[in-house]
Structures are given as structure tokens and as C-alpha cells.
């Protein structure tokens, strides 16, 4: 794991994220799976914080996901505890006991209830979580609160990730400023169908939980739900958004509040940034692919078609081989099961129209297209010719590196 090269699509450096008043961070190396690196992260939340969340739709969800679903409506969130190296999924009663033991250990030290603690785990499925290693690290974890920042936090939750992922923004609010900071992890087993494998966002905006929840759900659709690496939905997918209410603004109490617009734009910006970073770290990826679909029956249908293209191994391997095999795009549109007019179908790559009206564009110039495919940023656009629905999806190519990483994952 430590010998994996950083993705060629990675950002040059971890971005500078704003501090969020009411959030303190800590990490420890508990030795859950990896040696010589941190693998447990704690975010302490100030009293009065509210938390929204979205979770995997997998029917084999992990024990921490079940726990979070149970406590999400509680009114006194005080902590988020995350471990990497073990997903605590498909672990039966032992998994549920491990969740309760972890939450209780943190609650005892933060003078709160176990239900005030959110939990998430990521890593190997089906292996018992060595929870004692986590609980034995609690004193060091709590005593270290405030000693680390966002880069160390993002690094502690990585598994096959090759770089730590973070994004943040400052925006105007009530004559002052609001702030959002977020970290996430994900590289493989990515077609979230809710959020990424793990994502954690924090804001100082004062806002009611029900409004925060609705905003998270809506922004999730255009960010984490619009990415795919390999079409596989994890058992552990969790996105939490915590609002500490420390920005000094008057509380936002409804979706009709005029200040919602600025907050939504800021949240969408951060979540889309994080989502794209996950694709840029797709296991074995060498090319970042943006897929735009228009002319669909509606936006839902456009998303289904875009995901069909993005998830096609034949499309993804063609891009890896820098081959403009647009017939594979036609195939992916056809198998999506949504309305499409074959004889009005139009396909562009890199802005160059290569198919129109149900057939190849005669004698199009391949030279600029070849140059586009040799690059690392690929754009495919498709008009299916039946309506006004649109969607954008991000994915990556499929290379031998994906096979190698996943064949060796448990070793």
C-alpha cells in the first residue's frame, strides 16, 4: 500500500482550508491494518452543532452506517470518529458491538452520550474490526484534539487513495463570512449512489438541521452522485455535514431564506471539488473524463445514459488506449434503457463532432481529436435527440493499474 505511486491526475498540493470554529481535530496510529501511518481520526464538535447525513443504498451496509442512520436525528452531536483499514462490514454481532464500544469510549471522554457520536469505517470487508486497538488509543486521541489540521485528518482516512483530499471556501453571509471545509476519501469501489465512500464537511453557518439535510441531499446529486470509477457501490458510503453555528449569522430556518442561495453555491462548489478529486484518484487512472448528455427525455434519463457511458469498460478502455471508438459510446447509450433517437444521435469528443444524425461525420479531421485523446482531460458529449434533459458525470479510464491494485488489496 505504501508503494503506490501518486495519481498522475492529483492536485499539486493539499489546498488551504478554513478553520471552522467549534471543530477540533486529532489523529492516531492504532495499527488497525497499516503500519507506520495514522488510521484513526476524531473530530470533536462544539455543543449546539447540528449534523446532516446521506448514506449508502447498499443492502449490505456496514455496522457504522446502521449506527449513523439511527443517531442522525439526535439533537446533540458531539463527535465524528473514523477508522481506515477495516470497513466493519459484514461482521455480524461483533461489528455492532465494536461500534457501540467505540462510541461509548469517546462519549465517556467527551462527557456526552454514545448516541452523540457518529462513526464511519473504511477498508477490507468481512474481517472483524480490532476495536481494542481503537479503544486503547482513545486517551491519546482525545488529548491530541486541536493538534492537527485538515491535511493530517484527510490522510488518516485513506485506504487505496494515493493523495489526501480536501476542499474549502469562504463566502459572504450577513455582513460577515461563512466558511465550509471538507475532506473525503475514495479511489475504488466508487459509484456512490448517495455520496462518496467517506466524506466529511464542516461549516460555521447557523442553520436548522432539517434545512441542512435538504441542502446536503440536493448538492449531493450534482457532486458525489455524479461520479463513478468502477460502478461499484460501497457498503460504507457516508457523507456527513456538520454546522457549528459559530459564524454569528441569524439562524437560517427555511429553504425560502434568501441567504440559502449563497450557502448552496458554496456547498456545491466544495462537494463537486471533492467528488472530482475522487475520480482523479481512481485506481490506476490516467485520464479524467467529463461526460455531458443532453437531449434526453428528462434530467433523470440523462443521468442514466451518462452513467451508462461512464461505467462501460469498453468506453473506459478505449479512452485509456487513446482510441476514438465512438461506436462504444453508441452501444452504451443504447443499453441504458432510456429513450434515444438513433437517427438524431450526435457525439463529440474534445468538442469535435465525430458522429451525427445516426452515422459518422464524413471526413472529420482526426488530428485534433488524436491530440485531445493523448491529453489527461477528456470530454465526451452526447445529444440523444428526444428532449431537454441534461446531466454531467465524471469518471476515469480503466487501466491495468486498476486490476493490479485490487488483486493485491488484501495482501
ZANU-928734 format. One record per residue (C-alpha): residue in three letters; x, y, z. Coordinates in steps of 0.25 Angstrom, whole numbers, plus 5000, padded with zeros to 4 digits. Layout:
BEGIN
ALAXYZ/...
This chain:
BEGIN
UNK500050005000/UNK501150105003/UNK501850074990/UNK500650124981/UNK501050244973/UNK500250374974/UNK499250384963/UNK499750464951/UNK498350544952/UNK498650584966/UNK498650734970/UNK500050794972/UNK499750814987/UNK498750804998/UNK497850934998/UNK497851025009/UNK496551005016/UNK495851105026/UNK495851065041/UNK494451045046/UNK494151105060/UNK493550995068/UNK494350875062/UNK495550815068/UNK496350705061/UNK497250595065/UNK497850465059/UNK498650345064/UNK499350225058/UNK498550105064/UNK499149995055/UNK497749945050/UNK498349905037/UNK499549995033/UNK500850015040/UNK501550145041/UNK500350235037/UNK499150295044/UNK497850215043/UNK496850275053/UNK496250415052/UNK495450495062/UNK494650625060/UNK494050685073/UNK492850775071/UNK492450885080/UNK491150875087/UNK489950925079/UNK490550865066/UNK489550805056/UNK489850695046/UNK489250645033/UNK489650525026/UNK489450435014/UNK489850285013/UNK489950165004/UNK488750104998/UNK489549964998/UNK488749855004/UNK489949805011/UNK490249935019/UNK491349935029/UNK491149945044/UNK491550095045/UNK490550125034/UNK489450065042/UNK489850135055/UNK489950275048/UNK488550255042/UNK488050225056/UNK488650345062/UNK488550455051/UNK487250515057/UNK487850535070/UNK488050675075/UNK489350675082/UNK490450635072/UNK491850645079/UNK492850555071/UNK493150485058/UNK494150365059/UNK494650295047/UNK495650185045/UNK496350135032/UNK496849995029/UNK495549915032/UNK494149945028/UNK493449875039/UNK492449825029/UNK491849685028/UNK492349665042/UNK491049625049/UNK490849645064/UNK492349665066/UNK492249785057/UNK491149845064/UNK491849825078/UNK493049895072/UNK492250015068/UNK491650025082/UNK492950005089/UNK493650115080/UNK492450215082/UNK492450195097/UNK493950205099/UNK493850345092/UNK492650385099/UNK493250355113/UNK494450445110/UNK493650565104/UNK492550555114/UNK491350525105/UNK490550405101/UNK490950295091/UNK489750345082/UNK490450475081/UNK491650415073/UNK491650385058/UNK492450265053/UNK493050225040/UNK494050115035/UNK494650085022/UNK495549975017/UNK495449825016/UNK494049765016/UNK493749635025/UNK494849645035/UNK494649675049/UNK494949815054/UNK496149805064/UNK495349905072/UNK496249895085/UNK497349965077/UNK496450075075/UNK495950085089/UNK497350075095/UNK497650195086/UNK496550285092/UNK497350355102/UNK498450395092/UNK497350435082/UNK496550525092/UNK497750585098/UNK498250625084/UNK497050695080/UNK497450825073/UNK498850785070/UNK498550745055/UNK497950815043/UNK497150775031/UNK498350705023/UNK498650615034/UNK497150585036/UNK497050545021/UNK498250465021/UNK497750375033/UNK496450335026/UNK497150285013/UNK497250135008/UNK497650114994/UNK497650274992/UNK498950324986/UNK498750464992/UNK497950535003/UNK496650604998/UNK496150745003/UNK495350864999/UNK494850995005/UNK494251125003/UNK493951255010/UNK492751335005/UNK491951465010/UNK490851445020/UNK490051545028/UNK491151655026/UNK492251555030/UNK492751425025/UNK492351275026/UNK493251165024/UNK493251025019/UNK494350915020/UNK494250775015/UNK495150655014/UNK494850515007/UNK495450385003/UNK495150294991/UNK495950234980/UNK495250104976/UNK493850034979/UNK493250164974/UNK491950184969/UNK491350244981/UNK489850254979/UNK489850354990/UNK491150414994/UNK492650364993/UNK493250255001/UNK493450355012/UNK493250505012/UNK493250605024/UNK492850745023/UNK492850855033/UNK492250995033/UNK492151105044/UNK490851155038/UNK489651155048/UNK488551075041/UNK487450975045/UNK487650835043/UNK486550805034/UNK486950915025/UNK488450865025/UNK487950725022/UNK487150765010/UNK488350855005/UNK489250735006/UNK488350634999/UNK488150734987/UNK489650774986/UNK490050624987/UNK489250594974/UNK490150694966/UNK491450644973/UNK491750514979/UNK490550444972/UNK491050494959/UNK492450414959/UNK492750274956/UNK494150204956/UNK493650054954/UNK492150054956/UNK492249984970/UNK491550044982/UNK492250024995/UNK491649965007/UNK492150085015/UNK491750215007/UNK491550325017/UNK491550475016/UNK491350565028/UNK491150715028/UNK491350785042/UNK490950925045/UNK491450985058/UNK490651115057/UNK491851195061/UNK491851295049/UNK491051395056/UNK489951395046/UNK488451395049/UNK487951255048/UNK487551205034/UNK486151135037/UNK485551105024/UNK485951075009/UNK485251205006/UNK486251295013/UNK486951385003/UNK488351345009/UNK488151205004/UNK488651234990/UNK490051274995/UNK490151155004/UNK489651064994/UNK490651114983/UNK491851104993/UNK491450964998/UNK491250914983/UNK492650964980/UNK493350894991/UNK492550764989/UNK492850764974/UNK494250794976/UNK494450674986/UNK493650584976/UNK494550614965/UNK495750584973/UNK495250444976/UNK495150424961/UNK496550484959/UNK497050374969/UNK496250264962/UNK497050134964/UNK498050124952/UNK497450254946/UNK498250324935/UNK497150414929/UNK496050494935/UNK494750484927/UNK493550584927/UNK492350534920/UNK491150624917/UNK489850574912/UNK488750664906/UNK487450644898/UNK486950534908/UNK485550514912/UNK485850584925/UNK486950604935/UNK486850474941/UNK486950404928/UNK488150484924/UNK488850434937/UNK488550294934/UNK489050304920/UNK490350384925/UNK490550274935/UNK490450164925/UNK491550224917/UNK492350254929/UNK492250114934/UNK492550044921/UNK493849964922/UNK493949974906/UNK493850124907/UNK494750144918/UNK495850044912/UNK495750124898/UNK496050254905/UNK497250184912/UNK497650144899/UNK497450284893/UNK496550224883/UNK495350304878/UNK494450184877/UNK493150254877/UNK492350124874/UNK492550084888/UNK491850214892/UNK490750184883/UNK490650044890/UNK490650104904/UNK489550204900/UNK488650084894/UNK488849994906/UNK488450104916/UNK486950074914/UNK486550214913/UNK485950284901/UNK486950324890/UNK486750354875/UNK487750274868/UNK487650354855/UNK487850484862/UNK488950444871/UNK490150534872/UNK491450504878/UNK492650604881/UNK494050574887/UNK494850694891/UNK493850784884/UNK494050714871/UNK492750654865/UNK493050514860/UNK491650454859/UNK490350524855/UNK488950484850/UNK489250334853/UNK490550324846/UNK491950364845/UNK492350504841/UNK492950494827/UNK494450524827/UNK494550594840/UNK495950634844/UNK496550534853/UNK497850614856/UNK497250704867/UNK496450584873/UNK497650504874/UNK498350614881/UNK497150624891/UNK497150474894/UNK498650484897/UNK498350584908/UNK497950554922/UNK496650634922/UNK495650564913/UNK494250624909/UNK493150544903/UNK491750604899/UNK490550534894/UNK489250584889/UNK488150474889/UNK487150564881/UNK485850534889/UNK485650644899/UNK486250754908/UNK486850664919/UNK488350694923/UNK489350634932/UNK490850634935/UNK491650514940/UNK493150504944/UNK493950374942/UNK495350324939/UNK495950224929/UNK496150074932/UNK497650024932/UNK498449904937/UNK498749984949/UNK497249964954/UNK497449814953/UNK498749814960/UNK498349904972/UNK497049814974/UNK497749684972/UNK498749714983/UNK497749794992/UNK497749695004/UNK499249665003/
